[in-house]
Amino acid sequence: MRKIVKGCELAMQSNVILVVEVLKLRQTLEHRERKKRQHQQFIASRGALQVEEGQRLAAEAERVLPEEGQDATPRRQRAPPTCSKCHIQGHTRTQCTQR
């Protein structure tokens, strides 16, 4: 009788562990699906977008952006890459010619 009880307890403990694991996996999957849905964007709301119309919209967007950017402060430029081996700007350690 003790062996049966012990086997039953082990089975119940395994079941509890598996249930918790399944819940965590489902939560992770739901989170990923929710995140994936948030990043979906549609180009047109009125059906298919024709090539010419898309090019026209892109050209208009490029014309509008520089006008808006004139009021903003200029962006900082990155420094050129610096080698961590010889400490000379212009290349990285993987491109360094000094050994």
MINU-488764 format. One line per 8 residues: their letters; for each residue x, y, z of C-alpha. Coordinates in nm, 2 decimals. Layout:
// residues N
A) X Y Z | ...
//
This chain:
// residues 99
MRKIVKGC) 0.00 0.00 0.00 | 0.29 0.24 0.08 | 0.44 0.19 -0.26 | 0.11 0.27 -0.43 | 0.07 0.59 -0.22 | 0.43 0.69 -0.29 | 0.38 0.63 -0.66 | 0.06 0.83 -0.66
ELAMQSNV) 0.23 1.12 -0.48 | 0.52 1.13 -0.73 | 0.27 1.13 -1.01 | 0.07 1.42 -0.86 | 0.39 1.62 -0.80 | 0.50 1.56 -1.16 | 0.16 1.67 -1.27 | 0.18 2.00 -1.07
ILVVEVLK) 0.52 2.07 -1.21 | 0.40 2.01 -1.57 | 0.09 2.23 -1.52 | 0.30 2.52 -1.40 | 0.54 2.48 -1.69 | 0.26 2.47 -1.94 | 0.11 2.79 -1.79 | 0.45 2.97 -1.82
LRQTLEHR) 0.49 2.86 -2.18 | 0.14 2.97 -2.27 | 0.20 3.31 -2.11 | 0.53 3.35 -2.30 | 0.35 3.25 -2.63 | 0.07 3.50 -2.56 | 0.32 3.77 -2.49 | 0.51 3.70 -2.81
ERKKRQHQ) 0.19 3.70 -3.02 | 0.07 4.03 -2.86 | 0.41 4.19 -2.93 | 0.41 4.06 -3.29 | 0.06 4.20 -3.35 | 0.17 4.54 -3.22 | 0.45 4.57 -3.48 | 0.23 4.50 -3.78
QFIASRGA) 0.17 4.80 -3.99 | -0.04 4.83 -4.31 | 0.06 5.05 -4.60 | -0.28 5.13 -4.73 | -0.63 5.12 -4.58 | -0.81 5.13 -4.91 | -0.69 4.81 -5.07 | -0.37 4.75 -5.27
LQVEEGQR) -0.12 5.03 -5.32 | -0.01 5.09 -5.67 | 0.36 5.14 -5.75 | 0.32 5.49 -5.88 | 0.11 5.59 -5.59 | 0.36 5.45 -5.35 | 0.65 5.64 -5.52 | 0.44 5.96 -5.51
LAAEAERV) 0.37 5.92 -5.14 | 0.74 5.84 -5.07 | 0.85 6.15 -5.26 | 0.60 6.37 -5.07 | 0.72 6.23 -4.74 | 1.09 6.31 -4.83 | 0.99 6.67 -4.92 | 0.80 6.72 -4.59
LPEEGQDA) 1.07 6.57 -4.36 | 1.35 6.82 -4.45 | 1.11 7.11 -4.40 | 1.02 6.99 -4.05 | 1.39 6.91 -3.97 | 1.50 7.27 -4.02 | 1.36 7.38 -3.69 | 1.52 7.09 -3.50
TPRRQRAP) 1.88 7.10 -3.37 | 2.14 6.92 -3.58 | 2.21 6.57 -3.48 | 2.55 6.47 -3.34 | 2.77 6.27 -3.57 | 2.95 5.96 -3.45 | 3.32 5.96 -3.41 | 3.51 5.74 -3.66
PTCSKCHI) 3.59 5.39 -3.54 | 3.90 5.36 -3.32 | 4.12 5.05 -3.31 | 4.14 4.89 -2.96 | 4.48 4.75 -3.05 | 4.68 5.05 -3.17 | 4.43 5.33 -3.07 | 4.43 5.49 -3.41
QGHTRTQC) 4.11 5.63 -3.55 | 3.98 5.51 -3.89 | 3.98 5.13 -3.84 | 3.88 4.86 -3.59 | 4.08 4.59 -3.42 | 3.97 4.33 -3.68 | 4.10 4.55 -3.96 | 4.42 4.65 -3.79
TQR) 4.74 4.60 -4.00 | 4.98 4.64 -3.70 | 5.06 4.31 -3.53
//
